Amino acid sequence: MTKQRHIYLDDSERTELEQLIKSGVHSARVIARARVLLLLDRSQGSQRTLREVAEAALVGLGTVSNVKKRYFEDGLD
């Protein structure tokens, strides 16, 4: 059985992602990925499942898994 890893964004990361979404300058794909990261964030007390995040962000379950994996590999870059 694999250990679950959860995302805990700090204030600067949250602010960066929120500004990215609000600016409207980026592609829909980038904005969707930012939304996924914000929805996965557990530092604000929410504990959504991957399926709940996928439904809320209107993306596939595979996208949520890939975004989470890439965050742990590369951070926000």
C-alpha positions, -999 to 999 in steps of 0.1 A, spaced: 0 0 0 14 34 -9 15 63 15 -8 92 6 9 125 1 -10 157 6 -4 192 -7 1 220 18 6 253 0 22 283 18 8 318 16 30 329 -12 21 299 -33 -16 304 -27 -13 340 -36 6 332 -68 -20 307 -79 -49 330 -71 -33 359 -91 -27 335 -120 -64 326 -121 -77 361 -117 -54 377 -143 -71 358 -172 -40 361 -193 -30 324 -192 -43 295 -212 -73 275 -199 -50 246 -193 -27 266 -170 -57 281 -151 -73 246 -147 -41 233 -132 -39 262 -108 -75 255 -97 -66 219 -91 -37 228 -69 -58 252 -49 -85 226 -45 -59 200 -34 -44 223 -8 -50 210 27 -35 240 46 -69 257 47 -86 228 64 -104 212 34 -99 175 27 -112 168 -8 -107 135 -25 -91 134 -60 -125 127 -75 -141 157 -57 -113 180 -70 -118 166 -105 -155 174 -104 -150 208 -89 -123 219 -114 -141 203 -143 -111 181 -153 -105 144 -155 -92 123 -126 -60 117 -145 -54 154 -148 -57 158 -110 -33 129 -104 -8 143 -129 -9 178 -115 -4 164 -80 25 143 -91 42 172 -110 38 195 -80 58 170 -58 84 166 -85 89 203 -96 69 225 -72 49 253 -89 72 256 -119 
